[in-house]
Amino acid sequence: MFNNYKIVGDTLYLTVGESSEIGSFFGEGKEDLADKVRDYIIKNKISFDGKKVVLVINGLMIGTVYLTGKQNAVRQIVLSKNNGGVKKIDFNDYLIGVVASQMPASYGFEALKAQALVARTYALRLLETKRRLTGDDSSQTYFDEELLKNVWEKRYDEYYKKVKEAVLQTDGLCIKFKGELIDAVHHALSNGYTISAYDAWGINVPYLKSVSSFYDKESPDYKNEVLITYDNFSKVLNKKVDRDTLIKVIKRDDTNHVLKVKVGNADYTGVQLRSFLGLNSTDFDVSLMDEGVLFTTRGIGHGVGLSVYAAGVMAEKGYDYKTIIKHYYPGVEIKKE
């Protein structure tokens, strides 16, 4: 549609291809036309954050489009390293490394596109609130090309191209609720239902409600058992715990996640105990054994937001990335940055 551009002052002049049908061109809705202009700005990395765009064909001005919001999307970020240094990196290259670290590249393409939206939204929200991008769990995990070559080995070229395409096909798109970037949290695997932000962290977030995620039960990693010796249990809680200590789940939410556990004469939340003991999830059963306390967990991670595993299954079953996103974040919209 567009084949050249020029910026004069605060106006962007876009040359329309001669093959474009002028009638059908202006027959499009104003919002659709504006979206195509934004797409061109983003894909060609044009440094323009103005509002007025003049369309030109054969040297003649044929119309004007007025853009709203931010046009000049983030194209480069600064990644903080563990050694205290920093690294400037193209934003899309960063997102490729993030998506690759968070979701297996063997997953369906629509799942990878959904994860790209999650990664982009999460990063933009961090930048919006002046927080650093670090490449580890303190912001978002990120794998550079050297690490990906070691992980993917012979399939590096195939997988890199696939993840890159997922990032590029969603370029500039992010997840918003009432016009604001969402906190796009996600986890590896739920217990069959995601947990609400309120039950997990005590904060009420409209788009982080509990939703069904029954495909997670198909995962071979769904259930796990771990034995915590009484000695280790005592050290972690800084109190004596033995075979005679009362350890009992006393409250769960509607999706079976543990809300409160009694250990001796003290109460702990499920989130606290998972954190203290390194448990896979807050859906767990407790059994006292001779050697220690046996925890049987279901799911992996905090359980809030998108389930990475279930997103992969949904993609295999034909769901597109928009459906996946809107299932795990109810009430959101997918918009340009």
N, C-alpha and C positions, 0 to 999 in steps of 0.2 A: 504493500500500500504506500509506504513512504520510502524514499530512496536517498534523501539527503537532508541536511539541516544547516541552519545558521542562527546564531544568537546575536541579536542587536539590542543592547540595553537590557531591558527586562522582558523582552519578547523573543519567543522562539519561532523561527520560520521553518516550516516543514514542507519539503517538496513532495508532492503527490505523484506517484508513478503515472506515466501517460496511459497505461493500460487500464487505469481505474475508471470505472463508470461513475461520472459525477452525480448522476441522478440517484443511483443506488447508494452512493457514498453518503449523501446527505439524507437518504431515507432512513438511515440507522438512527436509533435513539441517541440523544445527546450523551447519556451516560456510557453507552457502548463505544461511541466515538472517542470520548475522553479516555476510556480504559485502553483503547488501542494506542492513543497518543502516549499514555503512561508506559505501556508495554515497550514502545519504541524507545522512550527515554531510558528505561531501565536496561533493556537488552543492549543498547549501544553505549551505555555508561556515560550518558550526557550529563554534564554538570549544570543542571538547570533547576531552580527552585521557584521560578516565577509562576504566573497564572495565565498569561496571555499567549496563545499559540495561533499563529497565522498559517493557513494552508495555502500553498502555492502550486500552480500547475502551468507549465510553459511560460513562467515569468509573471503570470497573472494571479493576483490574490483572489481566491474563490470562497473564502470563509474564515471565520475566527472561532476558536474553541477556548473557553475559559475553564481552567482547571481549579479544583479546590483541594485543600489539604497539601501534604508534602509530596513533591514530585521527585526530588532527588534522593532516591533510596540509598540506604547504607551500602557502600561498595567495598569498603576496606575497614578492618578492625585491628585493634592492637591486642595481641594475646600475651598475657603475663606468664612468664616461665617460673618454674619452681626455684631456679637459681637466682631469682630477682631480676633477670633480664626481661626484655620485651621483644616481641616479633610482630612486624606488620604483615598482615595476610589478607588476601582477597576474601571478601565475606562469603562468597559461594564456595571457595576452596575450603574455608573453615567449616561451612555447613556440611560439605561432603565428608570431612573427617569426623564430624560430630555424628551424623547419621550412621556412618559406617561403624562407629564405636557403640552405638545404641541398639542397632537392629541388624540381624544377619542379612547379608546381601543376597542370600538365597531366597529370601521372602518375596512375595508377590510385589509387582511394581507399584500397585496402588497403595500398599502398606508403606513402602519406602517414600512415596510422595506424602502420605500422611505424616510420617516421621519427620520429613523435611519441613513441613509446616510447623510441627511441634518445636523442632530445633530452632527454626528461624524466629518464631514468636517468643520463645524463651530467651533467646539471645537479645532480641530487640528490647524486651522488657527490662533485662538487666542493664543494657546500655542506657535506656530511658531513665532508670533510677540511679545512674552514675556508678554502677557496680562493675567490677573488672571481669573480663573473660579470662579464665585461667587454664582451661584444657583439662581440668580434673573435676572431681565430684563437688568442689566448692562452687562451681558454676555449671559447666557441662563438660563431660568427657570428650576428648578430641584425639583422634589418631592421625599422625602425619603420614605422608606417603611411604616413608621408609618402614614404619611400623606395619602399615597395611600390606606392603609387599611380603613381610614376614608372616603375617596372619593368613593372607589369601594365597600366597605362593603362586602356583601355576595359573590360578584363576584371577590373578590380580587385574590384568587388562580388562577381562570380561566384567568383573564386579565393579571396578572403578568406573567404567563407562556407564554401567547400570545405575549406580548411586548418583553419579554426576547428572545423568539425564533426569532422575527424579527431582534433584535440586533445581535444575534449569527449567523443567516443565512447570514448576510451582514458583518460579522466580518472582519475588516481590509480594507474594501472598503471605498473609499471616492470619491469626485467629483473634477475633475481637468479640467483646461482650459490651453492648451499649456504647460502641465506639472506642473502647479502650482495649489495649493489648491484654490478653489473659495471662494468668500464671499457668503456663502449659506444662504442668507436672505430669509425669508418667512413671510407670513401673514395669518390671519384667513380666509379672504373672500374678493374676488375682486368684482368689479362692473360689471364683465363680460369680462374684459380685465385687465391684469396686467399692471402696469405702469413702464416705463423704469427708470433706476437709474438716467439717465440724467434729466428727467422731475421731478423726486422726489427730488433729492439731488444735481443736477448740475454736476454730474460726469458721464463720458461716460464709461460704462462697457460692453464689447461685449456680455457677456452671460446674462446680465440683461436688455434685451429688452422687449418691450410690446408684449405679446402673448395673444391669445384668452383663455378665461376661463369661457365659457358660462354656465357650470354646476353650477357656483356660484349663478346664478339667481334663482335656485331651492330652495335655503336655506330659511327657515322661518325668518332668521335674516338678510336677504339681505337688506331690507329697514328699516330705523329708522328715527323718528322725535324727535327733542329736541328743547325746547323753552328756549332761553337765555334772561333773563330779561335785560332791558336797563341799569339798575343799575349795574348788574354783567358784562355786556358787557363793560361798561364804565370803571369799575375797572380793568378788564383784559387788555384793551388797553391803560389805563391811559389817556383817553380822553373822553369828553362828547359824548355819543351816545344816541339819542332819536328817537321818531317816525318820525321826520323830517330829520334825517341824511340820506344821500345817502349811501346805501349799495348795491353794484351791482357787479356781476361776470362779468368781462370784457375780460377774456381770458381762454379758455379751450384747452386741448390737443386733439388729434384725438380720444381718448377713453373716453372723457367727464370729465376727471379729471380737477379740477380747477387749473389754473396756476396763475391767478392774480385776486384780488378782490379790489375794491375801497370802502373805508369806510371814508366818508367825503372827505377830500382833500388828504388823504394818501392811498398808495397802499400797499397791503400785498400779499404774495404768498399763494396759497392754503395750502401748507405745514405749513406755519406759523399760519394761522388761525385755522387749525385743531389742531395744538399743543396748541395754546393759549386757545382755547375754549373746548378742549377735545372732538372734533367731531370724529365720527367713521371712516370717510375716507375723502379724498379730492374730491370725487365726491359728490357735494352737491348743492342743490337749496336754495335760500334765500327768505323768505317772511317776510315783516314787519307787525307785529300784534300790537294791542293796548297794550298788556302786555309785548312784547319784540320781539326778532327776532327768527323766526321759521326756523330751518335748517332741511332739508330732505336729509338724506345721503343714499348712496348705497355702500355696502361693509363694511368690517371692517379691519382696519390696514393700513399700508403704501402702500400696493398694489404691492410691488416689490418682484420678485422671486416666489417661489412656493406658491400656494393657498392651505392651509391645507384642507379646505372643499372640493374643487374640486378634490384634490388628492384622498379623500375618495370616491367620486362618481366614479372617473375613475377606481379605484380598483374594485368597485362593478360591473362595466361594463366590466371587464375582462382585463383591461390594467395591465401590469406588472410594477414593480418598476422602471426598467430602462427606459421604455417609459415615465412614469410620470416625472422622473428627466430630461430627455432630452427634454421634451416639455417645461418645465418651465425654464430651463437653456440651451438655444440653443447653440450648438457647443461644449458642454462639453464632457468629457470622464469619465467613471467610472473605477477607477484604485485602486490598492493596495496602502496602506499608503506610 
